Amino acid sequence: MKIIFFQSQFKMGGQQKIVKIIAQELSIDFDVTVYYENHNYFDLSKLKTIRPRHIVQIMNLFKICIFSLIRFNFNKRSIIDLWHLENVRSTFNNEKYDVAILCNPYILFADEIRKITGAKKVVCWTHNLYENYTEVRFKSEKRQLFSSMRSADQIVCLENYTASRWKNNNNNVVVINNPVTIDAEGKKSSLNSKVVSFTGRIQIDSKGLDYLCEVATYLDNGITIEVAGSGNKKEEVKFKKLIKQKRLSDKVKWVGALSGESLKEHYQKSTIFLMCSRYEGFPLVAAEAMSFGLPIVAFDIPSLEEVTSNGTFGVLVTNGNTKEMAEQISKLLKNRNLLLRYQRLSLERARSLSVSRIKSDWIKKVLGIKNVK
């Protein structure tokens, strides 16, 4: 079976990391190719890749800009997305695939990519909430988005809420969670510290870092929130100012981006993992933290309802209620038995999100091969 993934770039990010892992796992048993255009933060050496040359991309951008001017299309986002499609057209030459798996922005072009690749099955793989696609990322291309999603043979979502919304457009929608992408090597938190960890991009709005600072103001002295992550310069400056304005330098410790052993240590020395996100797809960091036995405290947004199975495997707090969130953190830190209970639940949930199990879901639900162990 010949499978091709479409991912526009491989900058550092959760979506990129997951595409690489799933493609790499499926390539063990199938003929897998990854199409991408720019950047390669991740090691893609174990994958068969295809990409348009930079000179071709430049020529295509010029062509699309001229075409858009003639059509009086001055929408920057639409022009860039059409450029991505033109890059695809310029790259393939009579190569035929059985399955084409599209990430954004290629989910706009299910019919076009079906013709270009000869794919027997076209799958649109969404990595964020339904509203993030329809009201933010593709707001100006909503009609085209809905048309493409209807014509796709299948839609893969990370959680049930988004799947339920897309089922209004396409009957064949499946949920496949993201896997745990870190190896805890059997290590787990001792739950002895008063450190609450946070891992994620430094982006105030989506990651709820303003909420995080509010939570910190309610916590007792001696409890610290250790923030691991980086973002663009503007967001990082805003975050520093926020910490300073609220006089939280003793309670919020920003340690920058962590990876490898440093990231593992970040989880292992913590006692609770905190998520204040306003919206997420299926957060890799939550699954990572759970694999180290960290109890999860998070807002009850759809993606965290999915991760915790509606609060079975973690503590969910009313979205935006920072005082309640701080109270739940304090309650856990004062109750060793409760911490141990949620540690067991976190480890159980993390095992259900192993790479091998998620790979099996892809083979069964997307590739249609049922006899997989």
DRENDO-1510 file (C-alpha; in Angstrom, 1 decimal, always signed):
<recs>
REC; n; res; u; v; w
REC; 1; MET; +0.0; +0.0; +0.0 .
REC; 2; LYS; +1.4; +3.4; -1.0 .
REC; 3; ILE; +0.6; +6.2; +1.4 .
REC; 4; ILE; +1.5; +9.9; +1.2 .
REC; 5; PHE; +1.2; +12.5; +3.9 .
REC; 6; PHE; +0.9; +16.3; +3.1 .
REC; 7; GLN; +2.5; +18.6; +5.7 .
REC; 8; SER; +3.5; +22.1; +4.6 .
REC; 9; GLN; +6.5; +22.5; +6.9 .
REC; 10; PHE; +8.4; +20.9; +9.7 .
REC; 11; LYS; +9.1; +23.7; +12.1 .
REC; 12; MET; +9.1; +22.7; +15.8 .
REC; 13; GLY; +5.5; +22.0; +16.8 .
REC; 14; GLY; +3.1; +19.4; +18.0 .
REC; 15; GLN; +1.4; +18.7; +14.7 .
REC; 16; GLN; +4.7; +18.3; +12.9 .
REC; 17; LYS; +6.0; +16.0; +15.5 .
REC; 18; ILE; +2.9; +13.8; +15.3 .
REC; 19; VAL; +2.9; +13.6; +11.5 .
REC; 20; LYS; +6.5; +12.6; +11.6 .
REC; 21; ILE; +5.9; +9.9; +14.2 .
REC; 22; ILE; +2.8; +8.4; +12.6 .
REC; 23; ALA; +4.4; +8.4; +9.1 .
REC; 24; GLN; +7.5; +6.8; +10.5 .
REC; 25; GLU; +5.6; +4.1; +12.3 .
REC; 26; LEU; +3.5; +3.3; +9.2 .
REC; 27; SER; +6.6; +3.2; +7.0 .
REC; 28; ILE; +7.7; +0.1; +8.9 .
REC; 29; ASP; +4.9; -1.9; +7.2 .
REC; 30; PHE; +3.9; +0.2; +4.2 .
REC; 31; ASP; +5.4; +2.4; +1.4 .
REC; 32; VAL; +5.1; +5.8; +3.0 .
REC; 33; THR; +6.1; +9.2; +1.5 .
REC; 34; VAL; +5.9; +12.6; +3.2 .
REC; 35; TYR; +5.4; +15.7; +1.0 .
REC; 36; TYR; +6.5; +19.0; +2.6 .
REC; 37; GLU; +7.7; +22.3; +1.3 .
REC; 38; ASN; +9.9; +24.0; +3.9 .
REC; 39; HIS; +11.9; +23.6; +7.1 .
REC; 40; ASN; +13.2; +20.4; +8.6 .
REC; 41; TYR; +13.6; +21.0; +12.4 .
REC; 42; PHE; +12.9; +17.3; +12.9 .
REC; 43; ASP; +15.1; +14.4; +11.7 .
REC; 44; LEU; +13.3; +13.1; +8.7 .
REC; 45; SER; +16.1; +10.8; +7.6 .
REC; 46; LYS; +14.1; +7.6; +8.3 .
REC; 47; LEU; +11.3; +8.8; +6.0 .
REC; 48; LYS; +11.0; +8.9; +2.2 .
REC; 49; THR; +10.3; +12.6; +1.5 .
REC; 50; ILE; +9.4; +14.7; -1.6 .
REC; 51; ARG; +9.4; +18.5; -1.8 .
REC; 52; PRO; +9.4; +21.1; -4.5 .
REC; 53; ARG; +12.6; +22.9; -5.2 .
REC; 54; HIS; +12.9; +26.5; -3.8 .
REC; 55; ILE; +13.2; +28.0; -7.3 .
REC; 56; VAL; +9.9; +26.3; -8.3 .
REC; 57; GLN; +8.2; +27.6; -5.1 .
REC; 58; ILE; +9.4; +31.2; -5.9 .
REC; 59; MET; +8.1; +30.9; -9.5 .
REC; 60; ASN; +4.8; +29.5; -8.3 .
REC; 61; LEU; +4.3; +32.3; -5.8 .
REC; 62; PHE; +4.9; +34.8; -8.5 .
REC; 63; LYS; +2.4; +33.0; -10.7 .
REC; 64; ILE; -0.3; +32.8; -8.0 .
REC; 65; CYS; +0.2; +36.5; -7.1 .
REC; 66; ILE; -0.4; +37.5; -10.7 .
REC; 67; PHE; -3.4; +35.2; -11.0 .
REC; 68; SER; -4.9; +36.6; -7.8 .
REC; 69; LEU; -4.5; +40.2; -8.9 .
REC; 70; ILE; -6.3; +39.4; -12.2 .
REC; 71; ARG; -9.1; +37.8; -10.2 .
REC; 72; PHE; -9.1; +40.7; -7.7 .
REC; 73; ASN; -8.3; +38.3; -4.9 .
REC; 74; PHE; -6.4; +40.3; -2.2 .
REC; 75; ASN; -6.8; +37.9; +0.6 .
REC; 76; LYS; -3.3; +37.1; +1.8 .
REC; 77; ARG; -4.3; +33.8; +3.4 .
REC; 78; SER; -6.1; +32.6; +0.3 .
REC; 79; ILE; -3.2; +33.5; -1.9 .
REC; 80; ILE; -0.7; +31.5; +0.3 .
REC; 81; ASP; -3.0; +28.5; +0.4 .
REC; 82; LEU; -3.4; +28.5; -3.4 .
REC; 83; TRP; +0.4; +28.8; -3.6 .
REC; 84; HIS; +0.7; +25.6; -1.5 .
REC; 85; LEU; -1.6; +23.8; -4.0 .
REC; 86; GLU; +0.4; +25.0; -7.0 .
REC; 87; ASN; +3.6; +23.7; -5.3 .
REC; 88; VAL; +1.8; +20.3; -5.1 .
REC; 89; ARG; +0.9; +20.4; -8.8 .
REC; 90; SER; +4.5; +21.2; -9.8 .
REC; 91; THR; +5.9; +18.3; -7.8 .
REC; 92; PHE; +4.0; +15.2; -8.9 .
REC; 93; ASN; +4.4; +13.5; -12.2 .
REC; 94; ASN; +2.2; +10.4; -12.8 .
REC; 95; GLU; +3.0; +8.9; -9.4 .
REC; 96; LYS; +0.0; +7.0; -8.0 .
REC; 97; TYR; -0.9; +6.5; -4.3 .
REC; 98; ASP; -3.5; +4.5; -2.5 .
REC; 99; VAL; -4.0; +6.9; +0.4 .
REC; 100; ALA; -3.4; +10.6; +0.6 .
REC; 101; ILE; -3.5; +12.0; +4.2 .
REC; 102; LEU; -3.9; +15.8; +4.2 .
REC; 103; CYS; -3.0; +18.2; +7.0 .
REC; 104; ASN; -3.9; +21.9; +6.8 .
REC; 105; PRO; -3.7; +23.8; +4.5 .
REC; 106; TYR; -4.1; +20.9; +2.1 .
REC; 107; ILE; -7.5; +19.9; +3.6 .
REC; 108; LEU; -8.8; +22.7; +1.4 .
REC; 109; PHE; -8.0; +20.7; -1.7 .
REC; 110; ALA; -9.3; +17.1; -1.3 .
REC; 111; ASP; -10.6; +16.9; -4.9 .
REC; 112; GLU; -7.5; +18.5; -6.5 .
REC; 113; ILE; -5.0; +16.3; -4.6 .
REC; 114; ARG; -7.1; +13.2; -5.4 .
REC; 115; LYS; -6.6; +14.0; -9.1 .
REC; 116; ILE; -2.9; +15.0; -8.8 .
REC; 117; THR; -1.9; +11.9; -6.9 .
REC; 118; GLY; -4.5; +9.4; -8.2 .
REC; 119; ALA; -5.3; +8.5; -4.6 .
REC; 120; LYS; -8.0; +6.0; -4.1 .
REC; 121; LYS; -8.7; +7.4; -0.6 .
REC; 122; VAL; -8.2; +11.0; +0.5 .
REC; 123; VAL; -8.2; +11.6; +4.3 .
REC; 124; CYS; -8.4; +15.0; +5.9 .
REC; 125; TRP; -6.6; +15.0; +9.3 .
REC; 126; THR; -7.5; +17.8; +11.6 .
REC; 127; HIS; -5.2; +18.8; +14.4 .
REC; 128; ASN; -7.3; +21.4; +16.2 .
REC; 129; LEU; -10.8; +22.3; +17.3 .
REC; 130; TYR; -13.6; +22.6; +14.8 .
REC; 131; GLU; -14.0; +26.3; +15.5 .
REC; 132; ASN; -10.3; +27.0; +15.1 .
REC; 133; TYR; -10.6; +25.8; +11.5 .
REC; 134; THR; -14.0; +27.4; +10.7 .
REC; 135; GLU; -13.8; +30.7; +12.6 .
REC; 136; VAL; -10.0; +31.4; +12.7 .
REC; 137; ARG; -7.6; +29.6; +10.3 .
REC; 138; PHE; -10.0; +29.2; +7.3 .
REC; 139; LYS; -12.6; +31.8; +8.1 .
REC; 140; SER; -12.2; +33.6; +4.8 .
REC; 141; GLU; -12.2; +30.2; +2.9 .
REC; 142; LYS; -15.0; +28.6; +4.8 .
REC; 143; ARG; -17.1; +27.6; +1.8 .
REC; 144; GLN; -14.1; +25.9; +0.2 .
REC; 145; LEU; -13.2; +24.2; +3.5 .
REC; 146; PHE; -16.7; +22.7; +3.8 .
REC; 147; SER; -16.8; +21.6; +0.2 .
REC; 148; SER; -13.4; +19.9; +0.5 .
REC; 149; MET; -14.3; +18.2; +3.8 .
REC; 150; ARG; -17.5; +16.9; +2.3 .
REC; 151; SER; -15.7; +15.4; -0.7 .
REC; 152; ALA; -12.9; +13.7; +1.4 .
REC; 153; ASP; -13.3; +10.0; +1.8 .
REC; 154; GLN; -12.7; +10.3; +5.5 .
REC; 155; ILE; -11.9; +12.9; +8.3 .
REC; 156; VAL; -9.6; +12.0; +11.2 .
REC; 157; CYS; -10.1; +14.1; +14.4 .
REC; 158; LEU; -8.1; +14.1; +17.6 .
REC; 159; GLU; -11.2; +14.3; +19.9 .
REC; 160; ASN; -14.9; +13.6; +19.9 .
REC; 161; TYR; -16.2; +17.1; +20.1 .
REC; 162; THR; -14.6; +18.2; +16.8 .
REC; 163; ALA; -15.6; +14.8; +15.2 .
REC; 164; SER; -19.2; +15.4; +16.2 .
REC; 165; ARG; -19.1; +18.8; +14.4 .
REC; 166; TRP; -17.5; +17.5; +11.2 .
REC; 167; LYS; -20.1; +14.7; +11.0 .
REC; 168; ASN; -22.5; +17.4; +9.9 .
REC; 169; ASN; -20.4; +17.6; +6.7 .
REC; 170; ASN; -19.1; +14.0; +6.2 .
REC; 171; ASN; -20.5; +10.7; +7.5 .
REC; 172; ASN; -17.1; +9.0; +7.7 .
REC; 173; VAL; -15.4; +10.7; +10.6 .
REC; 174; VAL; -13.2; +8.8; +13.1 .
REC; 175; VAL; -11.3; +9.8; +16.3 .
REC; 176; ILE; -7.7; +8.9; +16.7 .
REC; 177; ASN; -5.9; +10.4; +19.7 .
REC; 178; ASN; -2.3; +11.6; +19.6 .
REC; 179; PRO; +0.2; +9.2; +21.1 .
REC; 180; VAL; +2.6; +9.7; +24.0 .
REC; 181; THR; +5.8; +10.9; +22.2 .
REC; 182; ILE; +8.3; +10.7; +25.1 .
REC; 183; ASP; +9.8; +7.6; +26.7 .
REC; 184; ALA; +9.6; +8.0; +30.5 .
REC; 185; GLU; +11.8; +4.9; +30.8 .
REC; 186; GLY; +9.8; +3.7; +33.8 .
REC; 187; LYS; +10.5; +6.8; +35.8 .
REC; 188; LYS; +7.8; +8.7; +37.6 .
REC; 189; SER; +7.4; +11.6; +39.9 .
REC; 190; SER; +7.9; +11.1; +43.6 .
REC; 191; LEU; +5.1; +13.6; +44.2 .
REC; 192; ASN; +7.1; +15.1; +47.0 .
REC; 193; SER; +7.7; +18.6; +45.7 .
REC; 194; LYS; +5.5; +21.7; +45.6 .
REC; 195; VAL; +6.3; +22.3; +42.0 .
REC; 196; VAL; +3.5; +22.6; +39.5 .
REC; 197; SER; +4.7; +22.2; +35.9 .
REC; 198; PHE; +3.5; +23.7; +32.7 .
REC; 199; THR; +4.9; +22.9; +29.2 .
REC; 200; GLY; +3.9; +24.6; +26.0 .
REC; 201; ARG; +4.4; +27.4; +23.6 .
REC; 202; ILE; +4.6; +30.8; +25.0 .
REC; 203; GLN; +1.4; +32.2; +23.6 .
REC; 204; ILE; -0.7; +34.2; +26.0 .
REC; 205; ASP; -4.1; +33.7; +24.5 .
REC; 206; SER; -4.3; +30.1; +23.3 .
REC; 207; LYS; -2.2; +28.6; +26.1 .
REC; 208; GLY; -3.9; +30.8; +28.7 .
REC; 209; LEU; -0.8; +32.1; +30.3 .
REC; 210; ASP; -2.7; +35.0; +31.7 .
REC; 211; TYR; -4.9; +32.5; +33.5 .
REC; 212; LEU; -1.8; +30.7; +34.7 .
REC; 213; CYS; -0.6; +33.9; +36.3 .
REC; 214; GLU; -4.0; +34.4; +38.0 .
REC; 215; VAL; -3.9; +30.9; +39.3 .
REC; 216; ALA; -0.5; +31.7; +40.8 .
REC; 217; THR; -1.8; +34.7; +42.7 .
REC; 218; TYR; -4.2; +32.4; +44.6 .
REC; 219; LEU; -1.6; +29.7; +45.5 .
REC; 220; ASP; +0.2; +29.7; +48.9 .
REC; 221; ASN; +3.8; +30.8; +49.2 .
REC; 222; GLY; +6.2; +28.0; +48.6 .
REC; 223; ILE; +4.2; +26.6; +45.7 .
REC; 224; THR; +5.8; +27.4; +42.3 .
REC; 225; ILE; +4.7; +27.0; +38.7 .
REC; 226; GLU; +7.6; +26.0; +36.5 .
REC; 227; VAL; +7.0; +27.0; +32.9 .
REC; 228; ALA; +8.9; +25.3; +30.1 .
REC; 229; GLY; +8.5; +26.6; +26.6 .
REC; 230; SER; +9.4; +29.3; +24.1 .
REC; 231; GLY; +7.5; +31.5; +21.7 .
REC; 232; ASN; +8.0; +34.5; +19.4 .
REC; 233; LYS; +9.8; +37.5; +20.9 .
REC; 234; LYS; +6.6; +39.6; +21.2 .
REC; 235; GLU; +4.8; +36.9; +23.2 .
REC; 236; GLU; +7.8; +36.2; +25.4 .
REC; 237; VAL; +8.1; +39.9; +26.3 .
REC; 238; LYS; +4.4; +40.0; +27.1 .
REC; 239; PHE; +4.8; +37.0; +29.4 .
REC; 240; LYS; +7.7; +38.5; +31.2 .
REC; 241; LYS; +5.7; +41.8; +31.7 .
REC; 242; LEU; +2.8; +39.8; +33.0 .
REC; 243; ILE; +4.9; +38.0; +35.6 .
REC; 244; LYS; +6.4; +41.3; +36.7 .
REC; 245; GLN; +3.1; +43.2; +36.8 .
REC; 246; LYS; +1.5; +40.6; +39.1 .
REC; 247; ARG; +4.7; +40.3; +41.2 .
REC; 248; LEU; +5.0; +36.6; +40.6 .
REC; 249; SER; +8.7; +36.2; +40.3 .
REC; 250; ASP; +8.7; +33.9; +43.3 .
REC; 251; LYS; +5.8; +31.8; +42.1 .
REC; 252; VAL; +6.2; +31.6; +38.3 .
REC; 253; LYS; +9.6; +30.3; +37.1 .
REC; 254; TRP; +10.0; +30.4; +33.4 .
REC; 255; VAL; +12.9; +28.1; +32.4 .
REC; 256; GLY; +12.7; +28.4; +28.6 .
REC; 257; ALA; +12.3; +25.6; +26.0 .
REC; 258; LEU; +13.4; +22.1; +27.2 .
REC; 259; SER; +14.0; +18.9; +25.4 .
REC; 260; GLY; +15.6; +15.5; +26.0 .
REC; 261; GLU; +16.7; +14.7; +29.5 .
REC; 262; SER; +16.0; +18.3; +30.7 .
REC; 263; LEU; +12.3; +17.9; +29.7 .
REC; 264; LYS; +12.1; +14.6; +31.4 .
REC; 265; GLU; +13.6; +16.1; +34.6 .
REC; 266; HIS; +11.1; +18.9; +34.4 .
REC; 267; TYR; +8.2; +16.4; +34.6 .
REC; 268; GLN; +9.9; +14.1; +37.1 .
REC; 269; LYS; +10.6; +16.8; +39.7 .
REC; 270; SER; +7.0; +18.1; +39.5 .
REC; 271; THR; +4.0; +17.0; +41.5 .
REC; 272; ILE; +1.1; +18.3; +39.3 .
REC; 273; PHE; +0.8; +19.2; +35.7 .
REC; 274; LEU; -1.2; +22.3; +34.9 .
REC; 275; MET; -3.0; +23.3; +31.6 .
REC; 276; CYS; -4.8; +26.6; +31.3 .
REC; 277; SER; -5.4; +26.5; +27.5 .
REC; 278; ARG; -8.3; +28.3; +26.0 .
REC; 279; TYR; -8.3; +25.8; +23.1 .
REC; 280; GLU; -6.2; +22.8; +22.0 .
REC; 281; GLY; -6.3; +19.9; +19.6 .
REC; 282; PHE; -5.1; +17.0; +21.6 .
REC; 283; PRO; -2.2; +18.3; +23.7 .
REC; 284; LEU; +1.0; +16.1; +23.5 .
REC; 285; VAL; +2.3; +17.7; +26.7 .
REC; 286; ALA; -0.6; +16.4; +28.8 .
REC; 287; ALA; +0.0; +12.8; +27.6 .
REC; 288; GLU; +3.8; +13.3; +28.2 .
REC; 289; ALA; +3.2; +14.5; +31.8 .
REC; 290; MET; +0.8; +11.6; +32.5 .
REC; 291; SER; +3.5; +9.1; +31.4 .
REC; 292; PHE; +5.6; +10.4; +34.3 .
REC; 293; GLY; +2.6; +9.9; +36.7 .
REC; 294; LEU; +1.7; +13.5; +37.1 .
REC; 295; PRO; -1.9; +14.3; +38.1 .
REC; 296; ILE; -3.5; +16.7; +35.6 .
REC; 297; VAL; -5.4; +19.8; +36.5 .
REC; 298; ALA; -6.9; +21.6; +33.5 .
REC; 299; PHE; -9.9; +23.6; +32.2 .
REC; 300; ASP; -12.8; +21.6; +30.9 .
REC; 301; ILE; -12.2; +22.4; +27.2 .
REC; 302; PRO; -13.1; +19.6; +24.7 .
REC; 303; SER; -9.5; +18.4; +24.2 .
REC; 304; LEU; -8.8; +18.1; +27.9 .
REC; 305; GLU; -12.2; +16.3; +28.3 .
REC; 306; GLU; -10.8; +13.8; +25.7 .
REC; 307; VAL; -7.4; +13.4; +27.4 .
REC; 308; THR; -9.0; +12.9; +30.9 .
REC; 309; SER; -12.1; +11.0; +29.6 .
REC; 310; ASN; -14.3; +13.7; +31.0 .
REC; 311; GLY; -12.5; +14.0; +34.3 .
REC; 312; THR; -12.0; +10.3; +35.0 .
REC; 313; PHE; -8.2; +10.5; +34.6 .
REC; 314; GLY; -7.6; +14.0; +35.8 .
REC; 315; VAL; -9.1; +17.0; +37.6 .
REC; 316; LEU; -11.2; +19.3; +35.3 .
REC; 317; VAL; -12.1; +22.8; +36.3 .
REC; 318; THR; -14.8; +25.1; +34.9 .
REC; 319; ASN; -13.2; +26.9; +31.9 .
REC; 320; GLY; -11.7; +30.2; +33.1 .
REC; 321; ASN; -12.3; +29.7; +36.8 .
REC; 322; THR; -8.8; +30.4; +38.0 .
REC; 323; LYS; -9.7; +30.5; +41.7 .
REC; 324; GLU; -11.3; +27.0; +41.5 .
REC; 325; MET; -8.2; +25.8; +39.7 .
REC; 326; ALA; -5.9; +27.1; +42.4 .
REC; 327; GLU; -8.1; +25.4; +45.0 .
REC; 328; GLN; -7.9; +22.1; +43.3 .
REC; 329; ILE; -4.1; +22.3; +43.1 .
REC; 330; SER; -3.9; +23.1; +46.8 .
REC; 331; LYS; -6.3; +20.3; +47.6 .
REC; 332; LEU; -4.1; +17.8; +45.8 .
REC; 333; LEU; -0.9; +19.0; +47.3 .
REC; 334; LYS; -2.4; +18.6; +50.8 .
REC; 335; ASN; -3.7; +15.0; +50.2 .
REC; 336; ARG; -1.0; +12.4; +49.5 .
REC; 337; ASN; -3.5; +9.6; +48.9 .
REC; 338; LEU; -5.4; +11.7; +46.4 .
REC; 339; LEU; -2.1; +12.5; +44.6 .
REC; 340; LEU; -1.3; +8.8; +44.4 .
REC; 341; ARG; -4.8; +8.0; +43.1 .
REC; 342; TYR; -4.4; +10.4; +40.3 .
REC; 343; GLN; -0.9; +9.3; +39.6 .
REC; 344; ARG; -2.2; +5.7; +39.0 .
REC; 345; LEU; -4.9; +7.1; +36.7 .
REC; 346; SER; -2.4; +9.2; +34.7 .
REC; 347; LEU; -0.1; +6.2; +34.2 .
REC; 348; GLU; -3.1; +4.1; +33.1 .
REC; 349; ARG; -4.2; +6.7; +30.6 .
REC; 350; ALA; -0.7; +7.2; +29.2 .
REC; 351; ARG; -0.4; +3.4; +28.5 .
REC; 352; SER; -3.6; +3.6; +26.5 .
REC; 353; LEU; -1.9; +6.3; +24.3 .
REC; 354; SER; +1.2; +4.3; +23.5 .
REC; 355; VAL; +2.6; +4.8; +19.9 .
REC; 356; SER; +1.9; +1.1; +19.2 .
REC; 357; ARG; -1.8; +1.4; +20.1 .
REC; 358; ILE; -2.3; +4.6; +18.1 .
REC; 359; LYS; -0.5; +3.1; +15.1 .
REC; 360; SER; -2.9; +0.2; +15.4 .
REC; 361; ASP; -5.8; +2.6; +15.3 .
REC; 362; TRP; -4.5; +4.2; +12.1 .
REC; 363; ILE; -4.1; +0.8; +10.4 .
REC; 364; LYS; -7.6; -0.3; +11.4 .
REC; 365; LYS; -9.6; +2.9; +11.1 .
REC; 366; VAL; -7.9; +4.6; +8.2 .
REC; 367; LEU; -6.1; +1.9; +6.1 .
REC; 368; GLY; -9.0; -0.6; +6.7 .
REC; 369; ILE; -6.8; -3.5; +7.8 .
REC; 370; LYS; -8.7; -5.2; +10.7 .
REC; 371; ASN; -6.5; -8.1; +11.7 .
REC; 372; VAL; -3.9; -6.0; +13.6 .
REC; 373; LYS; -2.8; -7.0; +17.0 .
</recs>
